[in-house]
Amino acid sequence: MTIEIQKLARKNILDLRSYSSARDEFEGNNGIFLDANENPFGELNRYPDPYQRKIKEKLSELNQIPTDNIFLGNGSDEVIDLAFRIFCEPKKNKVLTFSPTYGMYEVSANINDIELINLDLNDDFQIDLETLKPYLNDKNLKIIFICSPNNPTGNSFQNIKYIIENFSGIVFIDEAYIDFSPEESFRSQIKNYPNLIVSQTFSKAWGMASIRVGIAYTSKEIIKFYNKVKPPYNISQLNQDAIINTLTDENIQLVSENIILILNEKKQLIQKLEQLELINKIYPSDANFILIKVENADSVYQELVNQNVIVRNRNSVIKNCLRITVGSPEENKKLIQALQNINN
Ligand SMILES: *Cc1c(COP(=O)(O)O)cnc(C)c1O
């Protein structure tokens, strides 16, 4: 299957002449900068690098992926939204998701006035290929969103490869939780599939949700569209500096130790949860959270809130389910105590 990315993009984006910033037109570091109407005084007076080159060089080194296969967004949320704006013609094109999943795909679809096809996952929260197959040839279907490990169910999907190989639109794999998972990232597959976008984030395993930086690994053609459409200075210098500081060898070591710690806590938490009669089911998880089923999620949620423990009530999405993030050892202890108090 040969895929022409140019044909997938919207015509107005193909024709777009993007904003050319002062930092686009002159790239050096030395000189007297009188080109961007910046204030000559202060510490934060200069516009940041629009392409975040230092971060990309570091990520490139870490993951063995060329810098021009990397895009950075203001959170994955920007990476998702830009995909709509690049590929989806409002009121005409469609995207597809597997439900229940992360809510932003639907919100972004609605903002961009794009029809969303929502296919239910099966009882094991896996993708049912037979249900999907009839949609794969729809020329108006532009993007399939696959969240693996999936939020809020926690499991990884099995049929991703089949979808990539049998769909000629964009396959967007959201790997926000991949660093907690035993499964391998699809990041290294982007060289084989020009229509594959793999998104990751600094918000979860890297512990940097407050600074809003998401990553897309994809083909050079798609990266060009992303750079064309994004706001010129989409990541602030403060946030770029925070990422640079976190990408030191010492810190990377610390992050991987924390991942091990969180996974250990998850294991212990599951053992404790299994002993509680209140809980009917604990779903398998490859992420840093656990989905549980109880008799009455609304009341368990409220009883936890009353004890100052806040979990995510997913009752409206999956009947009687709560999503619990794995916290620190003390936090998890308090959660278990609070659940035991309900049980009694
Ligand atoms: C948390 C999460 C993200 C992260 O979004 P950011 O905008 O990068 O913070 C992305 N996708 C999924 C499925 C998530 O659960």
The ligand as an ORCA input file, in Angstrom:
! r2SCAN-3c Opt
* xyz 0 1
  C      -3.047     12.117     30.052
  C      -3.231     11.781     28.630
  C      -2.592     12.522     27.629
  C      -1.717     13.661     27.982
  O      -2.142     14.844     27.436
  P      -1.206     16.123     27.598
  O      -1.964     17.153     26.849
  O       0.107     15.778     26.938
  O      -1.050     16.392     29.048
  C      -2.745     12.139     26.313
  N      -3.484     11.078     25.978
  C      -4.095     10.337     26.914
  C      -4.864      9.144     26.512
  C      -3.997     10.674     28.258
  O      -4.647      9.940     29.181
*
